[in-house]
Amino acid sequence: MKISATTLAFTLIAARNSPIRAFSNAAILNTRSVANRLLSPSTVNTSSSSSSRTTTCAMSTVADSTATSNPLLESNDLPKFTKIEPSQLTPAMTSILEKLEADFASMESTLAEAKEVDYEEVLPVVEKMQHPLGYAWGIASHLNGVKNGDELRAAYEENQPKIVQATMKFSQSKPMYDALLKVQKTLEESKDDDFVLAQKRRAVENSLRGMTLGGVGLEEGSPEQIRFKEIKMRFAELSTAFSNNVLDATKAWGLEVTDAADVEGVPDSAKAMWAQAHLQHLVKECEDEEEKKKLEEQKVDGSVGPWRLTLDGPSYVSAMQHIPNRDLRQKVYLGYLQRASEFTAGDEGEEKKDGLGKNNVPIIQEILKLRKEMSGLLGFNNFAEQSLASKMAPDVAAVQNLSKLILEKSLPAAEKELAAATALAREVGGDAYSEASLEKLMPWDTSFWVERLKEKTFDLKEEELRPYFALDAVLEGMFGLIERIFGIEVRAANGKVEVWHPDVQFFELFDKETDQHVASFYLDPYSRPADKRGGAWMADCLGKSEALEIDVPVAYLTCNGSPPVGDKPSLMTFREVETLFHETGHGLQHMLTRASVGDVAGINGVEWDAVELPSQFMENWCYDKPTVYGFAKHYETGEPLPEEMFEKLKQQKTFGAGMMSCRQLLFGVVDMELHSNYDPEGDETIFDVQRRMSNIYTPYANPLDEDRFLCGFSHIFAGGYSAGYYSYKWAEVMSADAFGAFEEVGLDNEDGVREVGRKFRETVLSLGGGIAPMDVFTQFRGREPSPEALLRHNGLA
């Protein structure tokens, strides 16, 4: 059956306005509104030494007498990372929260007595009031993800309940809610239709909705309100425990390999990475200082080993794609899939001694139970309905329809892809892969043989590409693209600010025409499994805000790419290149905003299922010839990527697209099913749900009985994607169609590409959450989105 573009577009276009702020992959996402601004990443004020302008904050720091001794209280500048210690967090929170509580109580009294209320008397005042807390807690949240340690973790967990309590005071404030209703009425009566007024309307609407979802409608002191607060407090504890358990399980796992036959045929870069991991492990475990010093002076030789396989992204992917030993692959696969489950949590006594324990299964069960209970208190049938109340998708059925429509094209392609990989394994894999020995490929076989099939099909190995993708060169080429299509110049500014790790770089963005400093960002590019959580994400360090007099936004871009090994620079896989472009897309929407109302500036106020538009849009440029040849140079010789290799790279784009699409769809439908139809107190387990959905979306690869993928599914249990993982596919329809505008003028038409690029900047990247995303898209494209480009890009049309 042919998928009707009209039908799919109708499913997508059934949109509604909502207050979502988001950033990418595994990052914790939060609504930026009165209801929960306090739990959002920090928004700080900066004074950049390189800028011709000086940006000062509209409010002073909290507790000036102690600010000089506690950098977390110096909210009028970028974070002083080298001076921040975990011990400073609790004193900072105590000082800030005391003042915040007093200030807000005074504001509530004023609002309760006021007969008329102006916009400027509410949201801008709240934004200034909350800024010191957002600044300090944002830094703590950021460091908890990129420089995690026992002391910081303990301080974070100690203070998190206080932050949740402060958040609920705002979200459940009836004087605040009533005042916003008055402001909304005044704004609606205005006949003006300019962008500033539109931002204010959206900010007020978002805050009212956020407060409704935050329990403002529950009667003060009622059993329902008391229970709601208890649930919110417990959520914070559970999500932190879930995330910590995944990080700890990832750090704890390691597998030493000493037999060279086990790594035969593995790319040199992977062997060097594993040899370095082995040496680093020896250094970490060594207690003799003299011996440790000798180890630190040793040079890594990836060709001789020993090698240490770990579960951080670059190591895991390389093992699954290249290790020829099936038994080793199985150990790595199960190690990854069983993180933070009953398989890794230890015995009951060990598990329970540190509070919630290291097994995420009971944590997931409690999270799902509490989410269902909370949604009932708010009048919803299930948590999915509550989640969708603030997204573009109108209901669960719309999400299901979109998933099923894409599945119709993806599943036949996926089955063909797996059949081809299986045939190759049987042909050249030996007796172990014969039909007599193996009925079908096991999960730890699939990636290995798909990679062999890709190499055979295109006569191109990933290792041959790596030397052309050195990080510094990729950055230079990506910055060239940003200048070419958006008119923005990116300049290195390392040394101008303090950073949390020597790997971190700092960049500044300038408008090409005016030379005006418009934004800055930190880049933390490499995997550090010892203290940095996995995945890749973008978060805001500083958000644009007229109320705070901040006009130079600053972003954190965090990846977990391949680190330098020995004398070699970071040589990236092509997927790591795409990930860098993806996160930069998020960053550009945050940094190039011209919205001035903080609650809807940049990524703030953008519906969750639209926020992936600029990030997925940027990935398309990784297959654009001028862009690729702007960075694809051999790191030693400077020679450009051979044209034959580039053509093969483009042909590989749709290779495996069926299985990848089905995999993403599965994640989305499992998430939605757990939050809509699943009964946490029924007989069906969460893993039964996973298998039931897999029977429909990936019937060719049902999960094993010991599969515990959900125990590491941080997106929906420790991030912001609960009943929202479908957003990746929802936004992908829009991002593919947006890139289609460039294809229509011709990617080799520089003038046309530049013109469309400026329009993309002035709409998608500039308007933030100040205008509903469907309206933003229509301004850019001249029509509503169509799925045809997505199907074509994935080779599924």
N, C-alpha and C positions, 0 to 999 in steps of 0.2 A: 504494500500500500504506500502510495506517495505521500510524504508529509506536505500538507498544505501550508505554504508560507503565510497565507492569510490567517489560518487557524493558529499557528504558532505565534504570529505577531499579536493576535488578539489576546492570547494567553498572557503575553508579556506586557501588553499595553494597559491591562486592567490595573491601573496604578492608583496610589494614594500618597498624600504627603506624609512625611514622618521625620523624626528627629534623630537620625542615626549618624554616628561618627564611627569610622572604622579605619583600621590599618591592617596590613597584610598578615598572611600565613602564621598561624600559631600565636600571633600577638593578641594580648587581651584588649578587647574593644569595649568602649563605653559610650553611652549617650552623653553629648555635651549639652546639658541643659541645667536649669536650676535643680532638677531632681537628683542628678548624680554627677555634677561637674567635679566634685571633690575626688571621685575615684578615677578621673581621667588622667592621662599622662600630663606632666607639668606644662604649664604655660608661663613662660618667664619673660622678663624684660632684658634687653641687651643694650650695650653701648659698644658698638664695633669700632675698633681702632682704624679699620680700613675704609670706613664709610665717611662720606662727606657730611653725613647727618649724624646727629647724636640723638638716640632714642631714650627718653627717660620715662620712668613709670609714674603713673598718676597718683600712686599711693606710696607711702614710705614703707620700709621694712618693719616687720613686727619686732617689738622688744629691742629697740635700737641699742640699748645698753649692753645687750648680750650678743648682738649680731656679729660684732667683730670677732667673737670667740667661737661662733657657730656658723659656718658657711651655709648651712641649710636655712638660715634666717636672712641671708643676704639676697633677697628676691629681686634686686634691681640690676642684676647682671647675669651673665651665663654662669653655670655651675662651676665652682672651684673644686674640680674633681680630685686634685692631688691633696686637698686639705680636708676632704670629707671622710669621716670615720663612722662606723656603725653606732658607736657609743653616743654620737651626737643626735641621733634620730629621736629618741624619747624626750630629751629636754626640749628639742625644737617643737615636737608635737604638743607637748604640755603648754608651752608658751603660746603657740599659735591658736590652739583650740580654746584656751581660756579667753583670749581676746575675741575670737570669732563668735563664741557663744554669747558674750556680753554685747557685742555689736549687733548680732542678729536679733537678740531679744529686744533691744532698743528699736530696731527697724520694724519688727513686728508690731510693737506698740504704736509706732507712728502710723503704720499702714492701717491698723485696725481703727484708728480714730479719724482717718482721712476720708472725706466725702468724695473727693476727686483725686485721682492719681494719674500722674504723667509717666510715660514710658521711662524717661530718664531717672525717675525716682525709684525704679524697681530693678530691672535687669542690669544696667550699668553699675548700680550700687552693689548688687550682689556679686558681680564679677570682680570688682575691686576688693570686696570683703573676702572673697574666697581665694584670691590670688596667692597670698603667702602659703596657704595650705596646699594648693595645687602645685606650687613650685617645689616645696620641700618633699611632699609625698610623691610627686612625679619623679624626682631624682632617685628617691629610695626604690620606687617600682622599677625604674630603668636599671639601676645597679643590681637589683635582685635578679634581673634577667641576664645581664652581661658580666657580672662579677660576683656571682653568688658565693656565699661563705656562711659558716655556722653562725658567726656573730651577727652578720647582717640579717640572716634569715630569722634569728631569734628576735631581733629588734623589730623587724617587719611584722612578724606574727603577733608580737606584743601590742603593737600600735594599730594594727588593722581594725580590730573591733571598735576602737575610738573613732576611726575615720568613717566606718559604716554608720555609727550612731550620729555623727555630725551630718552625714549625707541625708539620713532619714529625717532629721529636724527640718531640713530645707524642703525635702520632697513632700512632707506631710504637714507643712505649714498652711493652715487655712487662711490666715491674714494675707500671706503671700499669694495664695491661689485666688482669693477674692480680688486682690489688687490687680492681678494679671487679667482677670476677666474684664475688669473695668478698662484696662489699657487696651485689650483686644477690641472691645466695642468701639473705643475712640478711633483706633487705627482702621477698623473696617468702615467707619463712617467717612473717613478721608477719601476724597476723590483723586488724590495724587496717585501716580502710578510709577514713581521713579524707583531705582534700584535700592536706595537707602530705606525707603518705606517698606519695600518688599522684604528686605532683610529683617526689619523689626517685626513685621507680621509673622514671618516664619519662626523667628526666635521665640516670640510669645506663644505661638501655636505649639511649637515643639516643647516648650517648658510646661505648658498646661497638660499636654498629653503625657509627658514624662512624670509629672506629679500625680496624674491619675493612675498611671501604672506603678507609681511609687507608694500608693496607698493613701493619698490625701482624702479620698472619699470614705475611708473607714472612720467610724465614730471615735473621737478621742477617748482613750481609756477603756474602750470596749475589748472584750476577749479576742475579737477578730484583729484589732489593731495590735494588741500585745503579741498575738501569735505571728502576725505578719512580720513584726520587728524581730522576733526570735528566729524566724526563717531566714531573713536577710542576714542576720549575724552569723548564722550557721553556714550559709552559702559562702561567705568570705573565708571561713575556716576550711571548708571542704575543698574549695577550688584551689586554695594555696597548698593544701596537703596533696591534692592530686598532682599539681605541677611539680612540687618538690619530690614526690615519689618517682615520677618519670625521670627527672634529672638525676636523682640518686641511683636509680636502676641503670641508667645509661652509663654513668660514671663507673659503677661497680663492675661492669661486665668487661672482660677482656679474654682473648684467646691467643696463646703463644703458639707460633708455627715455626718449626725448626727444619723441616724437611723441604729442600728446594723443589722436589717434585710436586709438592702441594701448591706451589705458586708458579709452576711452569706455564709460560705463555701469558702471564699477568703483565700488564703494562709496567714499565719501569717506574713511572710516577707513583703508581699505587704501592709497589714494593718499597720505594723510598719512603713513602708516607708511613707505611707500617713499621719499617725499620726505625724510623724516627720515633714513632709511638712507643716502640719497645724500649729504646734508649731513655726516653722521657720517663717511662714507668720505672725503670731501674733507678734513675736519679731520685724520683719521688720516694721510692721505698727504701733507699739507702740511708742508714743512720750514721755511718762513719763519714765525717766531714771530709777527710783526706781522700777517701775512696770516691765520694760524691764529686769532688772537684775533678778527679781523673775522668770520671764518666762524662762530666759536662764538657770536657775538652776533646772527647772522642768525636770523630767524624762519622757520619752515617753512610753506610754502604748498603744500598737497597738490594744489591745483587747477591749478597751472601747471607743476609739475615743475622740473627733471628728477626721475626716479624711479629707484631702484635696487632691483631684485628680488634677493632672496637665498634661501638654502635653509633658513633656520631655519623652524620650524613655522608660525607665523602668516603669514609672507610666502609660503611655498610653498603652503599651503592656499588663501590668498586668490587667488594667481595662477592656480591650477588651476581654481578655481570661477568666476572673474570676468573674467580677461583675454580679450577678444574675439578677439585676434589669434592664430590657430592656430599660426603659426610661433613666436611667443614662448612659447606654452604648451608646444610641443614642446621648445624649448631648456630651459625650466625643468624639465620632466618628466625629460628625459634627464640634465640636470645632477644632479638629485636621485638618480635611479636608478643613475647610474654613478659615484657618489662612491667614492673609494678603490678604484678598479678599474684595469685596464690603460688605460682611456680617460683617466684623470686623473693617473696616476702619473708621467708623463714618460718620457723615454727610459731605457734600461737603466742608463746611467752615473749619471744623476741619481737614479734610483730606488734604487740600491744604496748610495749614498754615506753614508746615515744609518742603516746597519744593515739592518733587515728590509725597508726600502723602503715606499713609499706604496701599493703594490698589495696589496689584501687577498686576492686569489685564491690565491696560493701560501700565504698565512698560513692560510686556511681549509683548504686541502688538508692542510697539516701538522697543524693542530688535529685534524681528523677522523682522520687516520692515527694520531696519538698517542693519541687517545681509544680507538680500537679496540684498539691495542696494550696500553694500560693496563688496559682491562676484561678482556683475555685473561689478564694477569698475576694478576688477582684472581679468575679462574675463571668469568667471564661470557662468553657468546657474542658480545656486542656491548655498546656503551656504553649503549644504551637500557635493556638489562636492568640494568646497574649503576645507572643513574639511578633507575629505578623501584623499586629495592630499598629506597628511602627515601621512597616516595610512597604515596598511597592506591591508585592504580591498580595492580592486581595484575600486569599484564603488557601487552605491546605490543598484543596482540589486543583487550584491553578498551578501550584508547584508540582503536584503529581502529574498533571496533564503535560506540562513542559517536559518533565523527566521521561514520560512514556513516549512522547513524540520524538525526542532525540534518540531514545533507545531503539526505536524502529529502524533507524539507519545505522546505529552503532553496533548493535549485537551481531548482525550477520557479518559485518566487517571483522569484529573481534574474533568470532569463531574461525573465520578463514585465516586470520593472523596466527592464532594458536595452532591450527592444523599445519600450517607451513613450518612453524618452529618445531613441532613434534616430528614431522617428516624428516627434517634435517637431523634431529637428534637420533632418530632411528637409523638414518643413512650413515652417519659418520661417528656416532657416539659409542659404538661398540655394544657388547652384549648387555651391559647395564641398562641400555635404553631399548632393547628389543621388546616386542610385544609380549613375549613369553616372560620377561623379567619385570616389565613395567607397563601396567595397563594404560596409564597416562602420565604426563609430566607432573611431578610434584611441585608445590609452590616455590621451592628453592631451586627448581630447575628452570622455571619459565624465563626469568630475566637473563640467565646465562645463555639459553638457546635463542632467545629473541635477539640478543646482541650478536651472536654468531650469524644468525640469519641476516641481520642488517649489514654486517661486514661482508657477507657473501653477495648480497644483493647489490650493494653499492661499491664494493671493493674499496672500502674506506673504514679505517679503524679510528675510534675516538682518540686514541693515543697519538695518532698522526696529526690531529687538529690542535692538541693542547699547546704545542710550542708557538702556535700563532695567536694564542689567547692569553698572553700575560696580562695580569690585572691592570698594571699602569697603562698599557696600550689600549686595553678595552675601555678604561675610563676616558682616555683621551678621545677615542672614537665616539663614545657615547656623548661626551660633552660637545663634540663637533656636530652631532645630530641635533642636540638641543639648541645649539646656536643657529643651525641651518633652518630648522622648521619653526622654532619659537622665538628667535631673536634674543636669546639669553646666553651670555657668556659665563662659563664656570671657571673660576680661578682657584688654584690651590692656595690655602692659607694656613698651612701647618705651622705650629709654633705660636700662633696668635691667641690660642685658647688652651685651657687645660683639658686633658683627656683622661679617661679611666684605664687605658691600656696603651702601650707603645704602638700597637698595630693600628690604632684609630687615627683616621685622617680628618681634616676639616677643610671645607670648601665654601666659597662665597659666590653668589649669583649676581650678575650685573645685567641690566637692560642694555642691549647692544646700541640702541639709538641714543639713549640719554646718559649712559655710563652710571646710572643710578644703582646703588647697592640695594637689591630687592629681597634677598634671602640668603641663608647660609644652611649648611648641614654637616653633621658628623657622619662618617662612614666607618663602621666596624666590620671588616670584610671576611675574617677568617673564623673557622671552627676552633673552639677552645673547650673541649668536652669536660675539662676539669671544673670549670666554673660558669660556663655559658650555656644557656639552654639551646636546644636545636631549633631548626626552622629559619625563617627569614621574615623580617617585619619592618614596618616603618612606624614611628611614633613621633609625636610633636614634643619638642623641647620648649618651643616658644610659639605661640599662636598670634596671628595678627588681631589687633583689637584697638579700636578707637578709645574705648573706655580706659584702657590701660596705657594709652599712648604708645602702643607697640606697632611699628609698621615694617619691621624686618623679621619675618618669621624664621624659625630655625627648626630643623628636623633631625631625627635620629634615623639613619638607614642601617639596618643590621642584617648581615648575611652569615652563613656558616660555610663559606667556600674553602677550597683547597689552600692550605697555608704554604708559604715558601718551605722548601726542603733543602737543607744544606746551602750551597751557593746558588741554587736555582730560585728564581722569583716564583710567585704564585702563578702556576699555569692552570688555567681554568678549564673545566669541561664546558661543552657548549650549553648544557643545561644550567650551569652556574652563571654563564653569561646571560641567559634568558632571565634567571632569577634576579640578577643585578638590575637589568632593565625594568623588570616588573616592580621592584621596590622603589626604583627611581620614579616610576610613573606615579605611585602614591605620593612620593615626596614632592613632585612637581605640582600636584593638585593642592597640597598643603602650602607650598612656598610661593606659588604664582597667583594666589588669590587676590582679587581686588575688593572682596567683601570686607567691610570694616566693623561689622557687628560680630564680636568674638564668638558668640554661640553658633554662628552660621558661616564663619570664615574658613576657607580651606576645606579640609576634610570634615569639619564640624557640620552637623545637620544634614549631611548627605545620607540618603537612604542606604541601608546596609546592602541591599541587593543591587545597588548602582555603584557602590564605592570601588568595585574592582574594574570599572570601565577604563580609567587612565592607565592602570597597571598592566592589564592584559593588552591594551592598545599598544603600549610600548614594546611588548614582546615581538610584535609583528615586524619591527624594524631590524630584528636580528637576522632577517632573511632578505633585507634590502641591500643591493650590491654596493651603492655608495657608502652606506653606513658600515657594512662589514669591512670594506676595504679601507675604512677610516681607522681600523684598529687591528686587523688581521695581518700582523707582521711577525715573522719569526723572531723570537726573543734574542737569538744570538746573531743572526746574519742580517736581520732587517728586511729580508726578502718577503714580498707579499704572498698571501695565500694563493697557491696555484688555482687558476680559474677552473680547472677540472674538478678540484676538490670543492670549490664553492658550489658548482652546479650539483654535485652529489649531495652536498649539505642541504641545498634547497629541496632536492628530491626526497630527502629523509624526513622532511617536515611532517608529512602525513603518515610516515611509517609507524605502525602500532597505534594509530589514532583511534581505532575501534576499541581496543582493550583499555586505552587510557580514558576514553570517554565513558565507557561502562564503569570503570573503577570510580571515577568522580561522581557519576550518577548514583552508584551504590552508596558512597559515603553520605550523599545528600538525602537519599530516601531512608537509610537507616536512622539518621539523625531525626528526620521528620516523623518517622514511625514511632521512635522511642518517646517523642514528645507529643504525640497525638493519640495513637490507638493503644499503645502499650500500657498495661496495668502493672505498676511496680510491685503490687501486692498479690498478683496472680501467680499461676503456676508456670507461665512462660518466662524464661530467663532472657536477659539482654542478649545473650549469645544465640538463643533461639531466634530472636528477631533478626539478628545479623544473618543467620543462615536462611531464614525465610525470605528476606529481601534479596539475598545472593542467588537464590533459586530463580529469581525473576531477572535480575540485572547482570549477574555473572554466573550463569548456570554451568559454564565450561570450567569454572574454578571455584567450587564451593569451599568455604573455610574448613580447616581441620577441626577435630573435636577440641584440640588443645589450643586453638587460635584464641588469643586474648588481645587482639588489635584494639578493642574498645578501651582497654586499660591505659593506652597511650594516646587516645584520641583527644588531645588537649584542646583542639579547636572548640569542641562542644562542651567539654567538662571543666576546662580551666581558662577558656578564652571567651570570646563573645559570639561564637557562631552557633550557639544552641538554637535549634529550629531555624537555622539560617545558613547552613553549609551549602544549600542549593544556590546561594547567592553567586558562587563562582560561575555556574552555568547561566544563570539569569543575566548577569552582567556581561558574560562572554558574547551573548547575542548582540548587545549594544556595542561592545568594543570592536568586534569583527566588522560590524556595519560602519562604524566610525572610520576604521582603517580603509574601508571600501571607498570612502570619499577621496582618499589619496590615490587609490588605484584607478579611479575613474578619470582623474586629470592626467594620469600617467606618472609612475614613479621616477621616470627619467626626465620629466618636465620640471626642472628646478623652479621656475617661476610659479608654476601651478602648485607644486608641493609647498613652496614657501607661503603662498596665499592661503591655502587650506590650513597649513600649520598655524598661521597667525589667527585664523578663525577658531581653530581648536583651542588655542591658548585663551582667546577672549571669551570663550563660552565654557567648555568643559573644565578647563584649568583655572578659570578666573572667578566664576560665579559662586563657587562653593555650594553651601547648603542654603544660600539666600533665595534660590529659585528651585522649584521641584525638578528633579532630574529628568523627567520626561520632557518638561518644557525646555530644559537646557539642551537636551539632545536634539529636540526639534529646531531650536535656534541654530544649532551647528549644521544639522543635516538637511533641514528644510522639510522634514517629514518624520514620522514615527519609525522606530527600528524594524528591520526585517531580518529573519533568521537565515536568509539565503547565503549571505557572506560567511556566516559561521560554518554552515554545512560545506560550502565550497572550500574554505580554508582547511577544513579537516579531511578533505577528500571524501566526503560522505554525500555530496550532492547527487 
